[in-house]
């Protein structure tokens, strides 16, 4: 699902050049990034959801890694992989951390301090979990993702992988419009 949140660039046209029946474009008035993510979640037909922004790049191993985590951790409700920032590539070896209560408290501590333990493109969550939390907070124009990750890991069984599955382009111009 590609949500066109009132974009003014040519991103929708770029998606249309892919000519795929597996891609569905949903157009809506600009309501901000949280509103766009909530619409995408509502439109998603699967049980699991991963959101991507204009500054995220999914690596070819991402879906395979999430499938492995789902198979290995049947009670998991939130999956978080690792990510690269900008053009720097981090080398990691596969490790998995079952997030017990003490770990959740650590994650919450760092999330409060804006430590990015996850970027949007590496969080895969059950659609039911996202919906039970009321989706992304549409009042926020920034930090709505950190708020959501905090709420998710505070309430649901989470598995964190050290395998890198995406790149967050910190230096990329943000093409996502925010609600005014």
Secondary structure, 3 states (H helix, E strand, C coil): CEEEECCCCCHHHHHHCCCCCCCCEEEECCCCHHHHHHHHHHHCCCCEEECCCCCEEECCCHHHHHHHHHHHCCCCCEEEEEEEECCECCCCCCCEEECCHHHHHHHHHHHHCCCCCCCHHHEEEEHHHHHHCCCCCCCCCCCHHHHHHHHHHHHCCEEEEEEEEEEECCCCCCCCCCCC
